[in-house]
């Protein structure tokens, strides 16, 4: 009540008159021009490995130049959560960001600054950072673009317990895995 879109607070928050939200700004440089021939398909009962190494496509997003991956989401699934794992290699990992696209390749939702859980390496599995994202088929989410931002590359993440802290660098490339989970 009483919120004025022409107030100083609205300007600071970026919601004032004529303000553009982050998704609108991102949409200006994404995603209709992304190559659609090279995509991967996520299937309900399988883990999808994603390699964002030297051979991955590169695009100039509004958040900076980044390697990216285009993933076709399943049409209908009982599972509504997407688990993204970013594997730790050489003391660092790729910080994933996600943009969900509709059937016409228009961005409908952008997820940045994901809360990621650290899992250290064991004799059975690689160390990784994991996040879970809700998939919203009712919002016509048909495609997923994974990328990283220039701002993410300028920082690092500290992980581990109080006695064994470890600093992980943020990398421009890396290995991910995607899986639909309950």
N, C-alpha and C positions, 0 to 999 in steps of 0.2 A: 504494500500500500504506500502510495506517495512516491514511488520510484520515478525519477525524471530521467528520460533518456538523453537530455541535454546537460546533465550535471557533471561535475568534475569526477565523481566516483564512477560514473558510466564510462568516461574516457579512460580512466586508469584501468578499469576492468576490461576494456576493449569491446564494450557492448553499447557504446553511445550511438548517436545518430550517424548513419553512414558507416558504421564500423562493420568490418568484415570478419566473420569467424574463421577459425583455423581451417575448417573443412572447405569453406568457400575459397580461401586463398590457395589451398592445396589443389582444388579442382581445376584451377586455371592452368596448371601445368601437368595435370594427370586426368584421365588415364586413357583417353580415346586414342592417343598416338602410340600406346604401348603395343609391341608386336604380339599378336594373338596366336601366332603359329606355334610358338614355343611355350606351351603351358604343361603343367602337371595336373593330374587328376587325383583328388583325395577320395578314397573309397572308405566306406563305413567300418570295415573290419580289418583294415591294414594300416601299417605305419608308413608314411611317405617320407623318404629321405630327401633332403633338399641341400644341394651344394651351391653356396654362393661364393665360389672361388673365382679364379681368373677368367674362366670360360663363361661365367654368368653374364647376362645382359646388364647394361648400365643405362640409367636414365637420369636426366636432370629434373628432379622434383623441386618443389618450392622450398623444401627443407635441405636441399643440397644434392650433389651428385652421389648416386648410390648404385650398387649392384642390387638387383631385384629378382624376385621370383613371382610368377603368375600361377595361381592354383585355382582350378575349377572345383567348386564345392559340390557335394552331392545334392541332388534335387530334394530328396526327402530322407530324413534319418531320425531314428529314435533318440540318437545321442545329440545333445545340444551344446556340449562343451568341446572346444578344440584345445588340445594340449600342444604347446610349442616348446620344444627343447632346443637350446643353443649349447652346443658342445664346447667345452673348454679345451683349448689347445695352445701350447706355448705361452701359458700365462695370461690368456685373454679369450674373449668370446665376442660374437656379433650380437649387438643389442637389437633385437627385432622390433619393428614397428609394423602395424597392420592397417591396411585400408580395404574395406569391404566395398565391392562394386555391385551394381545391379546388372540385370541382363543387357542393358544398353551401354555398359562400361562406364557408368557415372558413379562417382563415389557417394555412398550413403552413410558410411561411418568410418571414422579414423580412430585408431587406438595407439597412443604413444605412452611413454613412461609406465610401461607394464610393471606390475609387481612380480618379481621373479624369485623363485625359491632355489637356493643353492643345494646341490647334491654332489658331495665329493666323489672323487674317483675311488672305485673299489676294484678288487680282483675280477669282479663280474661285469662291471660297466664303467663307461667313461664318465668323468665329471661333467656336470652340465648345470645350466640355469634353466628353470622351467616356469612357464606361465600358462594360465588357463583363460580362454576367452569364450564368452557365450556366442553362439551362432544364432542369428535371428532370421530364419527363413521367411517369416511374415513381413519382414522389411525388404523382401526381394533381394537378399544377399546371395549372389550367384558366383562371384569371383572373390579371390583374396590376393592382394599384392603385399608381399613382405619386402621390407627395405630397412635401411638404417639412416639416421639423420646426421648431418655434419656436427651438430651440437653434442650428440652422443659420443662421437669419436674424440672429443676434447676432454672427456672425463673418464673415471674408472669406478669400479665397484669393489667394496671391501666385503669379504665373506669369511665365514668360519666362526668358531666360538671365541670367547674372550681370551683363552690361552693360546689359540692358534689362528690369529687373524691373517688374512692373505688379501693382497690387492690384485684385482684382475683388470687388465687393460681392455678397452673397447676397440674392436677391430672392424675394418671395413668389409671383411669377408669371413666366411666360416661355414660350419655345417649345422644344419637344423634337422629336426624330425617333427612331423606333424601327425597327430592321431586324434580321432574322435573318441571321446571317453564319456562315461556316464556321469 
